[in-house]
Amino acid sequence: MAQSKILDSNINTRSQVGRQVINEKNATSFMKKYELFDRVDLFPKEIRTMEIKDWESFARRNPYLAKFLNKKLPGYFFLALETWNSADDSASSSPLVETIFEDTIIYWRNLILDNDEKMSAEASILLKNIGLALASVPGDNK
């Protein structure tokens, strides 16, 4: 429960970039623009984990990646990219440097390389969603 309180308080402060604040109460409505946003079965099978002592710092830096790790919904992964304030040089919150980001991209990329056409097509959609998230202004529901 303590993890959830940290995440919820940080989502409110870290997501005030762009046109509209995205918070836990309305996050799902913003995730819906990403196809397959609610597919728990597409969560990577292997994610490098962190020490408990590192969890709080990670959750403060990247609350949506932490939600992705907890809830396993790809939509949170995309919101982490969409709400990332890349213009803030002083922020140590780049989701690109987190191991969960790397592990997820590798997992989805490897699904494309597998012989399963359905999973390959779905992974392709997820990777395209990464581009959509990076090209989005936070809070834009288009």
Backbone torsions as a table, in degrees:
resi	resn	phi	psi	omega
1	MET	NA	-37.4	-179.9
2	ALA	-60.3	-37.3	178.6
3	GLN	-60.5	-42.4	-179.0
4	SER	-64.1	-39.6	178.7
5	LYS	-64.5	-41.4	177.3
6	ILE	-61.0	-47.1	-178.2
7	LEU	-62.0	-47.8	-177.0
8	ASP	-62.7	-41.5	-179.5
9	SER	-68.7	-35.2	-179.3
10	ASN	-78.0	-30.7	176.9
11	ILE	-62.4	-38.7	179.6
12	ASN	-65.6	-34.9	-178.1
13	THR	-90.1	-31.5	-174.6
14	ARG	-86.2	-12.6	-172.9
15	SER	-106.8	18.0	-178.8
16	GLN	-90.9	51.6	178.9
17	VAL	-118.9	137.3	175.7
18	GLY	92.0	-153.9	-169.2
19	ARG	-79.8	-27.5	-174.3
20	GLN	-151.0	145.0	178.0
21	VAL	-75.3	129.5	174.6
22	ILE	-102.1	124.2	177.3
23	ASN	-130.4	179.7	-175.0
24	GLU	-60.3	-32.3	-177.4
25	LYS	-70.4	-31.5	-177.9
26	ASN	-115.3	7.3	-176.6
27	ALA	-57.0	-42.0	-177.9
28	THR	-60.2	-38.1	-179.5
29	SER	-64.5	-31.7	177.5
30	PHE	-80.0	-27.7	178.8
31	MET	-70.4	-26.4	-173.0
32	LYS	-61.0	-20.1	178.6
33	LYS	-72.6	-13.7	179.4
34	TYR	-98.9	115.3	178.5
35	GLU	-58.6	138.9	179.7
36	LEU	69.2	22.7	-176.8
37	PHE	-61.0	-23.2	-173.4
38	ASP	-111.5	20.0	-176.1
39	ARG	-90.1	90.5	179.4
40	VAL	-59.2	-31.5	-177.8
41	ASP	-67.9	-10.7	179.1
42	LEU	-98.4	9.2	174.6
43	PHE	-71.5	138.3	-177.9
44	PRO	-55.3	141.9	-179.3
45	LYS	-70.5	-31.8	-179.8
46	GLU	-129.8	120.7	176.0
47	ILE	-125.2	129.9	174.5
48	ARG	-66.1	130.4	-177.0
49	THR	-96.8	170.7	-179.6
50	MET	-119.8	163.8	174.9
51	GLU	-67.8	148.9	178.3
52	ILE	-54.4	-39.7	-178.6
53	LYS	-63.0	-24.0	179.3
54	ASP	-88.4	-13.9	-174.7
55	TRP	-60.6	-47.4	-176.0
56	GLU	-61.4	-44.1	178.7
57	SER	-62.5	-44.6	177.9
58	PHE	-59.9	-46.4	-178.5
59	ALA	-64.3	-34.8	177.7
60	ARG	-70.4	-39.3	-179.1
61	ARG	-72.1	-41.9	-172.5
62	ASN	-138.2	73.4	-175.0
63	PRO	-60.7	-34.4	-180.0
64	TYR	-74.2	-32.2	173.6
65	LEU	-66.6	-36.7	176.8
66	ALA	-65.0	-40.5	176.2
67	LYS	-63.9	-39.5	177.3
68	PHE	-59.3	-44.0	179.3
69	LEU	-64.4	-38.9	-179.0
70	ASN	-76.2	-47.1	-172.3
71	LYS	-97.7	-15.7	175.2
72	LYS	65.1	22.6	178.0
73	LEU	-96.0	122.1	179.7
74	PRO	-54.6	-27.1	179.6
75	GLY	-56.2	-36.6	178.2
76	TYR	-67.1	-34.1	176.8
77	PHE	-61.2	-44.3	-179.3
78	PHE	-69.4	-37.3	176.8
79	LEU	-64.8	-33.5	176.9
80	ALA	-60.4	-40.3	179.1
81	LEU	-74.4	-40.6	-178.2
82	GLU	-64.6	-38.4	-175.8
83	THR	-92.1	-1.2	179.7
84	TRP	-66.1	124.8	178.7
85	ASN	-90.5	84.3	-176.4
86	SER	-70.5	-15.1	179.1
87	ALA	-79.3	-13.5	-178.4
88	ASP	-88.8	96.0	-178.7
89	ASP	-65.2	-24.4	-177.2
90	SER	-82.9	-13.4	-177.3
91	ALA	-77.2	138.1	175.6
92	SER	-104.2	37.3	-172.2
93	SER	-111.1	22.0	-179.4
94	SER	-66.1	119.7	178.0
95	PRO	-67.4	-18.1	-177.0
96	LEU	-67.8	-21.4	-178.1
97	VAL	-94.3	-3.8	-178.8
98	GLU	-82.1	141.0	-178.7
99	THR	-63.7	-31.5	179.3
100	ILE	-63.3	-34.1	177.5
101	PHE	-64.5	-49.4	179.7
102	GLU	-62.0	-47.1	-178.7
103	ASP	-61.6	-37.3	-179.8
104	THR	-68.6	-46.1	179.2
105	ILE	-61.8	-44.0	179.3
106	ILE	-61.5	-44.2	-179.3
107	TYR	-61.6	-49.2	-179.0
108	TRP	-65.6	-38.2	177.7
109	ARG	-63.7	-42.6	179.0
110	ASN	-65.9	-29.5	174.8
111	LEU	-63.2	-35.1	177.6
112	ILE	-65.7	-36.1	-177.0
113	LEU	-79.3	-15.0	178.0
114	ASP	-71.0	169.8	-178.3
115	ASN	-88.2	0.7	-179.7
116	ASP	-84.2	105.3	-175.0
117	GLU	-60.4	-41.2	-178.6
118	LYS	-64.3	-48.5	179.7
119	MET	-65.8	-36.4	177.8
120	SER	-62.3	-44.1	179.1
121	ALA	-64.8	-40.4	179.4
122	GLU	-67.4	-41.3	178.1
123	ALA	-64.0	-36.7	177.0
124	SER	-61.0	-41.0	177.4
125	ILE	-62.9	-43.6	-179.9
126	LEU	-62.0	-42.5	179.1
127	LEU	-67.3	-35.8	174.8
128	LYS	-65.8	-34.6	177.2
129	ASN	-61.7	-30.8	177.8
130	ILE	-61.4	-45.8	176.7
131	GLY	-62.0	-41.6	178.0
132	LEU	-61.7	-43.1	-179.8
133	ALA	-64.2	-43.8	-179.5
134	LEU	-68.5	-27.5	179.7
135	ALA	-87.6	-4.5	-176.3
136	SER	-90.5	151.5	169.6
137	VAL	-90.5	131.0	-178.5
138	PRO	-52.2	131.6	179.2
139	GLY	88.4	-3.0	176.8
140	ASP	-79.8	120.4	-175.5
141	ASN	-94.7	24.2	-177.9
142	LYS	-91.8	NA	NA
